[in-house]
Structure formats: C-alpha cells, structure tokens
C-alpha cells in the first residue's frame, strides 16, 4: 500500500478583513530555512488586499496528511514581518 504525500498548507489570515491566502508545500522542510520562510510569508502577504496594514494576523501550518495544525497570532503586520519571528 502506498500513501500519497498531501503536504503542508501555510496559511495567512487577516483577522480584521477575514481574508485568507494559503499555499501547499509538498516538501515543507524548506520552511525550516528562515529566509525561505520569510519569502513564503511575504508571498502570502502580497496576495492579501492592499488595506491589510491593520489588525491581527493568524499564521497557520497544517499537516494535510493528518490534519494537525499549529497557529500563531501576530498583533500587527510589523510583528509578522519581524525577522526574528522566522528563526
């Protein structure tokens, strides 16, 4: 029996606008590299509406194989963009 890798979903939601962007990574190990993680989050941010500057942000990583997810809430866009967050 073979099992298909469904990957991991990285999702970013603007709490004020309730709009969400997400991307599936079949090889999520790339997110362990801080620079790659920052680029992935910035890519999701760029797809949110321009009035995204205010409000909380919810960053979620979900294992699509078993449904387990980890969430982190950021109080502002500046907190989300903090380079130390990616480490």
C-alpha positions as a printed Julia matrix, in Angstrom:
87×3 Matrix{Float64}:
   0.0    0.0    0.0
   1.35   3.42  -0.92
   0.45   6.61   0.81
   0.34   9.89  -1.04
   2.07  12.9    0.5
  -0.56  15.63   0.72
   1.99  18.12   2.01
   1.58  21.01   4.41
  -0.5   24.14   3.99
   0.89  27.5    5.05
  -2.0   29.94   5.54
  -2.13  33.61   6.47
  -5.36  35.31   7.52
  -6.0   38.98   8.19
  -8.18  38.97  11.31
  -9.77  42.34  10.58
 -10.71  41.6    6.96
 -11.21  37.85   7.45
  -9.39  37.21   4.2
  -7.04  34.28   3.83
  -4.27  33.2    1.47
  -2.63  29.8    1.5
  -0.02  27.72  -0.27
   0.66  23.98  -0.19
   4.22  22.74   0.28
   4.85  19.11  -0.65
   8.33  19.41   0.87
   7.78  21.6    3.95
  11.38  21.24   5.11
  12.07  24.35   3.03
  10.2   26.34   5.7
  12.91  25.41   8.23
  15.23  27.82   6.41
  14.44  31.29   7.83
  14.97  33.14   4.54
  12.65  30.72   2.72
  10.02  31.03   5.46
  10.15  34.83   5.23
   9.75  34.67   1.45
   6.78  32.29   1.77
   5.02  34.58   4.26
   5.77  37.68   2.15
   4.33  35.9   -0.89
   1.09  35.26   1.01
   1.05  38.87   2.27
   1.39  40.22  -1.25
  -1.78  38.37  -2.25
  -3.88  39.95   0.51
  -5.75  43.23  -0.22
  -3.8   46.49  -0.03
  -5.63  47.64   3.11
  -4.03  44.81   5.07
  -1.91  47.1    7.24
  -4.09  46.98  10.35
  -5.39  44.2   12.51
  -4.18  40.86  13.75
  -2.74  38.18  11.53
  -3.09  34.44  12.02
  -0.34  32.25  10.56
  -1.19  28.55  10.37
   0.75  25.48   9.26
  -1.4   22.39   8.69
  -0.22  18.85   8.02
  -2.58  17.78   5.23
  -1.82  14.11   5.87
  -3.3   14.04   9.38
  -5.0   17.42   9.88
  -2.76  18.56  12.74
  -2.17  22.31  12.68
  -0.16  24.92  14.57
  -1.31  28.55  14.78
   0.38  31.76  15.83
  -1.35  35.11  16.13
   0.54  38.32  15.42
  -0.81  41.6   16.78
   0.36  43.64  13.79
   1.94  43.46  10.38
   5.21  44.7   11.89
   5.24  41.78  14.34
   4.65  39.35  11.49
   7.47  40.86   9.43
   9.97  40.79  12.31
  12.97  38.76  11.03
  13.42  37.13  14.44
   9.99  35.53  14.02
  11.29  33.32  11.23
  14.05  31.84  13.38
